[in-house]
Amino acid sequence: MTTSPESVANETEGSNSPFVRRMIDSHSVLGLAFAALIYIVSLSGALTLFVTEISLWENADVPASYETTNSAIANAAKNAEAELKPGNEILNIIAYGPDEFKPYLTVRLNEREDQQSDLISTDWVADPRTGALVASADAPYTHVIEDLHTMLHLPRPWGRYLVGLLGVVMFTLILSGIFAHPTIFKDAFKLRLKRNARIAWTDIHNRLSVWGLPFHLVITFTGAFLGVAGITVAALAMIAFEGDQEAAIQVIQGPQPIENAAPMVSSPDYEKMLANSAGDDRQFSLLIAGNPKDSGQTTTVAYYEDGILSMRTSDIYRNSGEFLEKFGGSGSPAGARAFGMVQPLHYGTFGGYPIKIFYFILSLALTYITSTGMMIWFKRKRQQGQAKPKSEAAWRGMTTGLSLGLAGAALAVVAGLPVSLEILFFTLWAVSIAITYFAKKMMATVRGQYVVIAVLLLLTAIIHLPIALVADPSAQGVLFGIDLALMVTAILFGWLGLRNLKTAPVDACEVAPAE
């Protein structure tokens, strides 16, 4: 819960508890220090819930199906292996099966030139009937969204660690907000929307914080855990395994490769492994073959088990065909079960689309809570005669620019523009911040950008609709759903930009002294 200091002061009038005041102060400091990053991670997190669907939207002309066969999966893995560039070292092959959110079969080849070179990843969509590689599965727009949420587009692993730290900060903000709000249950339905803007924002801010409290706790805790997973392994190794990181990894990931094992005569028998791991209560998820040319490496067949809340359950084999163990899922230790629950709980991949949509709404609510928290602070400063017009302009430019960058990148994808999406995204974002910061009429500038965002999103949907109409029938539901969402979002931004043009409130930057 990210309750603003102003709102707490209003709702706890007469309370002089030093503890509550300390909670208010700590909540305010943390919120102001990390608000921009929290906003970015929250909004991109809402979109990340649908990265598999967005990836299909980017590759609408591929053969789609919610069903595939063991033979097709095995052939896809072997076909990817055959694409290894001469002289390169193969690291692994990963085949991703269709699921309820993703009606297509994909396969990835991870290779590198040598042990000092960077990883080279290539993705294909495979025919779900034969396993033939039919198209590239590049999804640059999906990459922009996913990397923004998981790493803020910073170098590995520091970006992921920073996002993990933000999870810790957000979790702390929730706890401090609870303690700073002694009447949390009494005021759970208190809404004064007809009062002034600051009070309306305050009540909406606090009510969304309270109503979404269980979600906020889960999402921030699991996000923090995922962000610092590498540090967690190192800590586990230090505490439980006397610094043996490989032993710690084996506890988390299962059996590891045997060094200096004999080379494989042919590819692993994926089809036999898949058949051995099949079952009525199991749905295939993915196959990971560590260097299929090495018999000491392992092949993992991962699947979902009915009634088990876990990222995946895995059967692990040596590439030579020997079954090693079942890892995770039913019957596994409590620690492994808990570890497997973290990712589904964070990304809402359990319970089908009702849970995904529920997560999406609450993620947007968390984004709105962050935004209103800042707007309440800016209004309070103005009322106290300490206006921060340039800080408010920078904030509004940051939030509006993020949406503008995403909208512009989406249009570039469907229009097939030969540009780097990352460069375009960050350029539009930076331009928005600069224009808003130096504008003489900040709110008029922001509303103008809302209209531009609406036009970009509407054009994106209009250009993409004909593509969706001729797509594989199995994919059309997802494609039309995203195009409809783009249109609805365009209408919302258009309304925000065009409403109250004649009766717009006086711009803060026009009446407040410069900072």
Secondary structure, DSSP 8 states (H G I E B T S, - for coil): ----HHHHHHHTTT---HHHHHHHHHHHHHHHHHHHHHHHHHHHHHHHTTHHHHHHHHTTTS---S---HHHHHHHHHHHHTT--TT-EEEEEEEE--BTTB-SEEEEEEEESSTTS--EEEEEEE-TTT--EEEE---HHHHHHHHHHHHTT--TTHHHHHHHHHHHHHHHHHHHHHHT-TTTTTTTT---TTS-HHHHHHHHHHHHHHHTHHHHHHHHHHHHHHHTHHHHHHHHHHHHSTT-HHHHHHHHH-----TT--B-SS---HHHHHHHH--TTEEEEEEEEE-TTBTTSEEEEEEEETT--SS-EEEEEETTS-EEEEESSTTS-HHHHHHHHHHHHHHT-SSHHHHHHHHHHHHHHHHHHHHHHHHHHHHHHHHTT---HHHHHHHHHHHHHHHHHHHHHHHHHHHT--S-HHHHHHHHHHHHHHHHHH-SSHHHHHHHHHHHHHHHHHHHHHHHHHHHHTS-HHHHHHHHHHHHHHHHHHHHHHHHHHTTSSS----HHHHS---
